[in-house]
Amino acid sequence: MKSSSKACAWGVFASLVVAACKPSLDDDRSRVDRPRILAVQSEPAEAKPGESVVLRALYTDGSQQLDVAPVAWGFCATRPALDEPTALSAACLSNADGGRTSLGAGITVNATIPSDVCRLFGPDRPLGKPGEPAGRPADPDSTGGYYQPGVVGGAGLDDASFDVRVRCGLPGATQAIVAELERRYRPNVNPKLAAVRAGSDAIADGGSVTVARGASLRIRAEWPACGDDTCEGAESYVVFDPAARVLVPRREAMRVAWLATAGHFEEGSTGREESDLATDTENGWTAPDEAGDVTLWLVLRDSRGGVSFRSIRVRVG
């Protein structure tokens, strides 16, 4: 599905977008002043049809992160029609006419990737309706990936979409290419924020730092350096080039979305392109003029859809 909702999402840096394909939730000028779902993580980050994943929402009431909330989840069960301008089908958006499969409610839910996901949202040609020709397969995103789209919302929130990367086959590729892909491909792993530093001080997840009112703070996010093994940083992988009909080595790009309940960041997101070997990115944050507690969130994403997040409590005095 990255050719629709996911493609739009990475372009504005988010895999989570308002379901009607309004601007991304993470692209809301970094200000968190109302209940919002800031991110969705799938564990594992990539799965095959029929495999299980655990979906976890980063949910805030506008001041702090909550571990309990009656948010409802669903996987889309229909593709958008050719004349539908939205990233998700109208049936999925409205949860009508079998357009969405319920996954349950809560901050965390278990889900099974549908067995027909590669036919519905992947490279396998979808079945046509009676009297109609078969539909067109979905296009992969720039990383060669396909995605199972879903919707999460409720509890007074705007519905928002998310995507889970799925492992599909390579219809039309030679057996030799398919075998080589199986040997060389590295399924995506969620990235990890190895360290977050405010100035020179490392801040633990949920840790705190104290600053003066109106003061500026430099914050740096770091992720692990990757070699040839599975890694929680910018992973190397291969993607099939349909024009040249060969496997091409690639490396993940990394982006951090910066969000805060008060004050302001210099940039809404920062990061490293796939050609940049650096393993960190930084941003400037200016404290509000009023004293009080502020929560900052850092949402790290790789270009294949992996997600992780951290929070920092800032005491402004």
BAZA-712042 format. One line per field, with one value per residue (C-alpha): residue number from 1; residue in three letters; x, y, z. Coordinates in steps of 0.02 Angstrom, whole numbers, m for minus. Each point is the difference from the previous one (the first is absolute). Layout:
num <- NUM; ... .
residu <- ALA; ... .
x <- X; ... .
y <- Y; ... .
z <- Z; ... .
END
This chain:
num <- 1; 2; 3; 4; 5; 6; 7; 8; 9; 10; 11; 12; 13; 14; 15; 16; 17; 18; 19; 20; 21; 22; 23; 24; 25; 26; 27; 28; 29; 30; 31; 32; 33; 34; 35; 36; 37; 38; 39; 40; 41; 42; 43; 44; 45; 46; 47; 48; 49; 50; 51; 52; 53; 54; 55; 56; 57; 58; 59; 60; 61; 62; 63; 64; 65; 66; 67; 68; 69; 70; 71; 72; 73; 74; 75; 76; 77; 78; 79; 80; 81; 82; 83; 84; 85; 86; 87; 88; 89; 90; 91; 92; 93; 94; 95; 96; 97; 98; 99; 100; 101; 102; 103; 104; 105; 106; 107; 108; 109; 110; 111; 112; 113; 114; 115; 116; 117; 118; 119; 120; 121; 122; 123; 124; 125; 126; 127; 128; 129; 130; 131; 132; 133; 134; 135; 136; 137; 138; 139; 140; 141; 142; 143; 144; 145; 146; 147; 148; 149; 150; 151; 152; 153; 154; 155; 156; 157; 158; 159; 160; 161; 162; 163; 164; 165; 166; 167; 168; 169; 170; 171; 172; 173; 174; 175; 176; 177; 178; 179; 180; 181; 182; 183; 184; 185; 186; 187; 188; 189; 190; 191; 192; 193; 194; 195; 196; 197; 198; 199; 200; 201; 202; 203; 204; 205; 206; 207; 208; 209; 210; 211; 212; 213; 214; 215; 216; 217; 218; 219; 220; 221; 222; 223; 224; 225; 226; 227; 228; 229; 230; 231; 232; 233; 234; 235; 236; 237; 238; 239; 240; 241; 242; 243; 244; 245; 246; 247; 248; 249; 250; 251; 252; 253; 254; 255; 256; 257; 258; 259; 260; 261; 262; 263; 264; 265; 266; 267; 268; 269; 270; 271; 272; 273; 274; 275; 276; 277; 278; 279; 280; 281; 282; 283; 284; 285; 286; 287; 288; 289; 290; 291; 292; 293; 294; 295; 296; 297; 298; 299; 300; 301; 302; 303; 304; 305; 306; 307; 308; 309; 310; 311; 312; 313; 314; 315; 316; 317 .
residu <- MET; LYS; SER; SER; SER; LYS; ALA; CYS; ALA; TRP; GLY; VAL; PHE; ALA; SER; LEU; VAL; VAL; ALA; ALA; CYS; LYS; PRO; SER; LEU; ASP; ASP; ASP; ARG; SER; ARG; VAL; ASP; ARG; PRO; ARG; ILE; LEU; ALA; VAL; GLN; SER; GLU; PRO; ALA; GLU; ALA; LYS; PRO; GLY; GLU; SER; VAL; VAL; LEU; ARG; ALA; LEU; TYR; THR; ASP; GLY; SER; GLN; GLN; LEU; ASP; VAL; ALA; PRO; VAL; ALA; TRP; GLY; PHE; CYS; ALA; THR; ARG; PRO; ALA; LEU; ASP; GLU; PRO; THR; ALA; LEU; SER; ALA; ALA; CYS; LEU; SER; ASN; ALA; ASP; GLY; GLY; ARG; THR; SER; LEU; GLY; ALA; GLY; ILE; THR; VAL; ASN; ALA; THR; ILE; PRO; SER; ASP; VAL; CYS; ARG; LEU; PHE; GLY; PRO; ASP; ARG; PRO; LEU; GLY; LYS; PRO; GLY; GLU; PRO; ALA; GLY; ARG; PRO; ALA; ASP; PRO; ASP; SER; THR; GLY; GLY; TYR; TYR; GLN; PRO; GLY; VAL; VAL; GLY; GLY; ALA; GLY; LEU; ASP; ASP; ALA; SER; PHE; ASP; VAL; ARG; VAL; ARG; CYS; GLY; LEU; PRO; GLY; ALA; THR; GLN; ALA; ILE; VAL; ALA; GLU; LEU; GLU; ARG; ARG; TYR; ARG; PRO; ASN; VAL; ASN; PRO; LYS; LEU; ALA; ALA; VAL; ARG; ALA; GLY; SER; ASP; ALA; ILE; ALA; ASP; GLY; GLY; SER; VAL; THR; VAL; ALA; ARG; GLY; ALA; SER; LEU; ARG; ILE; ARG; ALA; GLU; TRP; PRO; ALA; CYS; GLY; ASP; ASP; THR; CYS; GLU; GLY; ALA; GLU; SER; TYR; VAL; VAL; PHE; ASP; PRO; ALA; ALA; ARG; VAL; LEU; VAL; PRO; ARG; ARG; GLU; ALA; MET; ARG; VAL; ALA; TRP; LEU; ALA; THR; ALA; GLY; HIS; PHE; GLU; GLU; GLY; SER; THR; GLY; ARG; GLU; GLU; SER; ASP; LEU; ALA; THR; ASP; THR; GLU; ASN; GLY; TRP; THR; ALA; PRO; ASP; GLU; ALA; GLY; ASP; VAL; THR; LEU; TRP; LEU; VAL; LEU; ARG; ASP; SER; ARG; GLY; GLY; VAL; SER; PHE; ARG; SER; ILE; ARG; VAL; ARG; VAL; GLY .
x <- 0; 151; m43; m147; m7; 178; 75; m92; 51; 189; m4; m58; 88; m128; m75; m152; m118; m176; m106; m71; 179; m2; 174; 96; m29; 188; 1; m112; 138; 68; m125; m94; m142; m145; m28; 97; 77; 177; 64; m38; 132; m17; 104; 72; 18; m25; m103; m60; m183; m72; 131; m41; 50; m23; m61; 38; m61; 91; m150; m4; m142; 86; 113; 69; 13; m136; 17; m187; m128; m152; 71; m69; 101; m42; 85; m66; m81; m31; 108; m46; m92; 90; m112; 28; 126; 38; 141; m125; m162; m161; m63; 152; m11; m183; 14; m148; m40; 134; 135; 90; 40; m3; 159; m62; 29; 138; 171; 70; m88; 49; m36; 26; 53; m141; 41; m56; 98; 119; m148; m95; 141; 152; 71; m122; m138; m163; m152; m130; m183; m120; m6; 151; 184; 128; 66; 173; 134; 60; 166; 142; 70; 177; 70; m90; m127; m186; m112; m157; m93; m105; m95; 11; m108; m146; m2; m35; 149; 7; 17; 178; 75; 154; 91; 84; 135; m34; 114; m69; 73; 71; m123; 86; 176; 106; 23; 183; m45; m130; 126; 131; m124; m43; 185; 46; m156; m2; m176; m20; 31; m67; 135; 51; 46; 163; 22; m83; 108; m48; 160; 134; m113; m79; m186; m84; m169; m125; 143; 1; 104; m19; 16; m37; m153; 31; 166; 60; 50; 92; m63; 87; m74; 116; m28; 118; 126; m38; 113; m52; m110; m176; 8; m111; 75; 7; m3; 66; m117; m30; m142; m53; 23; m136; 78; 175; m70; 137; 10; 68; 82; m79; 13; m140; m25; m38; m113; m50; m164; 12; m157; m34; m144; 72; 145; 55; 126; 104; m51; m147; 111; 184; 101; 121; m23; 52; 169; 42; 93; m20; m98; m76; m103; m36; m124; m21; m144; m48; m88; m162; 2; m111; 63; m67; 29; 14; 4; 106; m16; 125; m69; 135; m47; 96; m50; m68; m131; 87; m41; 57; m29; 62; m63; 87; m74; 65; m23; m6; 38 .
y <- 0; 111; 55; 91; 43; m52; 97; 156; m33; m13; 154; 106; m115; m106; m171; 59; 117; 63; m131; 113; 39; 169; 62; m123; 1; 14; 148; 107; 126; m115; 69; m127; 92; m122; m188; m79; m161; 49; m165; m184; m135; m176; m138; m78; 144; m114; m158; m129; m40; m101; 55; 90; 176; 108; 176; 136; 180; 151; 91; 164; 96; 162; 10; m174; m173; m122; m189; m33; 69; m72; 27; m120; m85; m72; m63; 62; m140; 93; 99; 175; 1; 78; 153; 22; 140; m56; m114; m118; m65; 89; m163; m10; 183; m14; m177; m51; m139; m115; 127; m27; m152; 35; m38; 48; 147; 64; 80; m170; m132; m164; m21; m128; 57; m54; m147; 96; 160; m24; m17; 146; 122; m82; m62; m143; 43; 24; m99; 96; 10; m112; 61; 115; m27; m29; 158; 75; m53; 130; 87; m19; 152; 61; m132; m141; m20; m33; 44; m55; 161; 25; 129; 42; 125; 26; 74; 172; m11; 27; m166; m24; m126; m107; m130; m165; m54; m172; m123; m50; m93; 61; m48; 3; m19; m151; m142; 48; 178; m64; m119; 137; 117; m133; m20; 185; 90; 62; 21; 168; 22; 147; 130; 49; 165; m54; 167; 169; 144; 173; 98; m124; m92; m168; m6; m167; m41; 96; 92; 186; 155; 175; 161; 184; 83; 50; m94; m96; m183; m106; m179; m141; m169; m146; m174; m150; m17; m151; m131; m156; m73; 44; 172; 131; 141; 40; m176; m56; m100; m42; 52; m70; 120; m52; 98; m72; m163; m10; 19; 169; 30; 140; 76; 70; 186; 54; 140; 66; 93; 124; 39; 103; 54; 177; 103; m27; m99; 76; m142; m118; m143; m31; m151; m83; m54; m176; 60; 86; m118; 110; m81; 153; 154; 153; 140; 158; 26; 164; m8; 98; 161; m78; m117; m178; m176; m36; m169; m29; m151; m64; m121; m89; m81; m90; 8; m179; 42; m45; 110; 34; 144; 82; 136; 134; 103; 179; 103; 182; 116 .
z <- 0; 3; m175; 80; 185; 38; m143; 54; 179; m28; m111; 146; 123; 84; m24; 96; m91; 27; m83; m135; m53; 82; 54; 108; 187; 24; m119; 114; 36; 137; 127; 106; 86; m19; 7; m143; m58; m44; m69; m24; 17; m69; 78; m103; m121; m151; m11; m124; m34; 143; 125; 163; 47; 155; m35; 127; m4; 69; 73; 95; 80; m48; 153; 32; m74; 52; 15; 5; m123; m92; m175; m132; m136; m170; m157; m167; m99; m163; m121; m59; m164; m148; 13; 188; 34; 178; 57; 84; m70; 47; 75; 114; 48; 45; 71; m109; m123; 68; m32; 165; 108; 187; 98; 172; 115; 114; m10; m55; m104; m81; m185; m137; m173; m119; m112; m155; 37; m148; m117; 74; 34; m79; m164; m30; m122; 98; m48; m100; 43; m99; m179; 25; m43; 136; 83; m12; 125; 122; m32; 125; 88; m34; 120; m91; 140; 12; 147; 89; 40; 155; 100; 185; 93; 117; 175; m74; m119; m186; m89; m62; m119; 22; m104; 39; m122; m74; m88; m170; m147; m165; m137; m168; 70; m47; 121; 15; 54; 124; 75; 11; 84; 130; 36; 8; 60; 179; 73; 82; 186; 98; 29; 175; 79; 79; 88; 16; 60; 60; m20; 56; 124; m45; 42; 36; m74; 106; 85; 37; m24; 73; m101; 26; m75; m181; m5; m152; 9; m128; m4; m92; m44; m33; m73; m14; m140; m110; m77; m93; 137; 54; 77; 83; m103; m186; m72; m167; m112; m182; m114; m169; m146; m125; m143; 17; 73; 132; 188; 53; 171; 101; 173; 106; 23; 180; 60; 170; 29; 144; 101; 156; 110; 11; m66; m178; m103; m139; m116; m1; m55; m32; m54; m118; m180; m49; m67; 166; 118; 154; 143; 82; m31; 106; 20; 100; 122; 83; 168; 27; 101; 133; 135; 5; m63; m187; m83; m156; m112; m128; m130; m100; m165; m135; m183; 2; 131; 164; 150; 178; 120; 159; 115; 103; 142; 4; 157; m48; 146 .
END
